Amino acid sequence: MDNKQERLLMQIGSSHSEAKACLLHFISEFLGVTAFDFQNVFNTKPHDLILVEWNGSTLAVSCDVLLLPVEQARQIVATKIAASKAAFAVVPA
């Protein structure tokens, strides 16, 4: 591979990264939480969308949530986050 081809591949990779960042930004705005990345689940179900939770950890939701109306999608995400918070809650002795 010559230098011209390498530069072209770097530009394509850079554009891909910018496009992905833009998509994740739009998804974050749609869901009202920070979208971090996508996770391939090897054709057993739809891909997962990785979200950043309230405590900095991550939470996976199906990408199918993006096909729903915004309020319904946000409710599903809020329910998952609430369940995660409850699981990490410290119960006094």
C-alpha positions as CSV (number, residue, x, y, z in Angstrom):
1,M,0.0,0.0,0.0
2,D,1.4,3.4,-0.9
3,N,1.3,6.6,1.0
4,K,-1.7,7.9,-1.0
5,Q,-3.8,4.8,-0.2
6,E,-2.8,5.0,3.5
7,R,-3.9,8.7,3.6
8,L,-7.2,7.8,2.0
9,L,-7.8,5.1,4.5
10,M,-7.0,7.4,7.4
11,Q,-9.5,10.0,5.9
12,I,-12.2,7.4,5.6
13,G,-11.5,6.2,9.2
14,S,-11.6,9.8,10.4
15,S,-14.9,10.5,8.6
16,H,-16.3,7.3,10.0
17,S,-15.4,8.3,13.5
18,E,-16.9,11.7,13.0
19,A,-20.1,10.2,11.6
20,K,-20.4,7.8,14.5
21,A,-19.8,10.6,17.0
22,C,-22.5,12.7,15.2
23,L,-24.9,9.7,15.3
24,L,-24.2,9.1,19.0
25,H,-24.9,12.8,19.7
26,F,-28.3,12.6,18.0
27,I,-29.1,9.4,19.9
28,S,-28.1,11.1,23.1
29,E,-30.4,14.0,22.4
30,F,-33.2,11.7,21.4
31,L,-33.0,9.5,24.6
32,G,-31.9,12.3,27.0
33,V,-28.9,10.4,28.2
34,T,-25.3,9.9,27.0
35,A,-25.0,7.3,24.3
36,F,-21.5,5.9,24.4
37,D,-21.2,3.1,21.7
38,F,-22.8,0.2,20.0
39,Q,-22.3,-3.5,20.9
40,N,-22.7,-6.3,18.3
41,V,-24.6,-9.2,19.8
42,F,-23.7,-11.7,17.0
43,N,-27.1,-11.9,15.2
44,T,-28.9,-13.4,18.2
45,K,-30.9,-10.2,18.7
46,P,-30.7,-6.5,17.6
47,H,-27.5,-4.7,18.5
48,D,-27.3,-3.0,21.8
49,L,-26.7,0.7,22.5
50,I,-24.3,1.4,25.3
51,L,-25.4,4.3,27.5
52,V,-23.4,6.0,30.3
53,E,-25.3,5.8,33.6
54,W,-25.8,8.2,36.5
55,N,-22.7,6.7,38.3
56,G,-20.4,6.5,35.2
57,S,-21.0,2.9,34.6
58,T,-22.6,1.6,31.4
59,L,-26.0,0.2,30.6
60,A,-27.0,-1.7,27.5
61,V,-30.4,-1.2,25.8
62,S,-31.6,-2.7,22.5
63,C,-31.2,-0.4,19.5
64,D,-34.8,-1.2,18.8
65,V,-35.7,1.5,21.4
66,L,-34.7,4.0,18.7
67,L,-37.7,2.9,16.6
68,L,-40.1,4.0,19.3
69,P,-41.7,7.4,19.8
70,V,-39.3,9.6,21.9
71,E,-41.4,9.6,25.1
72,Q,-41.8,5.8,25.0
73,A,-38.0,5.3,24.3
74,R,-37.1,7.7,27.2
75,Q,-39.4,5.9,29.5
76,I,-37.8,2.5,28.7
77,V,-34.4,4.0,29.3
78,A,-35.5,5.7,32.6
79,T,-37.0,2.4,33.8
80,K,-33.7,0.5,33.1
81,I,-31.7,3.3,34.9
82,A,-34.0,3.2,37.9
83,A,-33.6,-0.6,38.1
84,S,-29.9,-0.2,37.9
85,K,-29.9,2.4,40.7
86,A,-32.0,0.1,42.9
87,A,-29.6,-2.7,42.3
88,F,-26.7,-0.6,43.5
89,A,-28.6,1.0,46.4
90,V,-27.1,0.5,49.8
91,V,-29.6,-0.9,52.3
92,P,-29.0,0.3,55.8
93,A,-28.4,-2.5,58.4
